[in-house]
Amino acid sequence: MLELLSRRWHLVVLRGVVAILFGVVAIAWPEITVLALALLWGVYMLLDGVSSIAMAMGQGSDRTYMILLGVLGIASGALALVWPQITVIVLLVLIAAWAIVAGVVQIAAAIRLRKLIRNEWFLALTGAVALILGLLLIVQPAEGAIALLVAIATFAIAWGVVLVVLGFRLRQLRGQLT
């Protein structure tokens, strides 16, 4: 799995950059409507899902978690794009479910990689940030669309920064592996 991730380090960086861009755009337009949020979320999740599946393609037997994340991302993105009049609560549950699953999967991957790489805590941190966001969105659903937007944007920026750092760390490891 480490070899697969290190060969595809640029896709990890791409996922991070897309997450950061999503967060910045969401914060730059705080008056964004639920419709626009659903569309932004849908596009972001489709790109994230496709990049996760692209990372899983190639050699190696340990890619199930990347495929799971990819399929979940594509499904939630497609749902948000097909049903743009989605309510805040449904969107919140959709985002929260994705964040909880993504967080648990990334923490599990970090635990599995802890003996193979240094600084695996970057991956664990992305998982923890995702898990915390998901749990917060489930616990406090009535905060409103703007609060949801700020929480999602902040998460996306933090997650994106961590993914970019992880991607460049994987690039360094690629050189060490070859």
Secondary structure, DSSP 4 states (H G I P E B T S, - for coil): -HHHHHHTHHHHHHHHHHHHHHHHHHHH-TT--HHHHHHHHHHHHHHHHHHHHHHH-SS-S--HHHHHHHHHHHHHHHHHHH-TT--HHHHHHHHHHHHHHHHHHHHHHHHHHTTTSS-THHHHHHHHHHHHHHHHHHH-GGG-HHHHHHHHHHHHHHHHHHHHHHHHHHHHHHHHH-
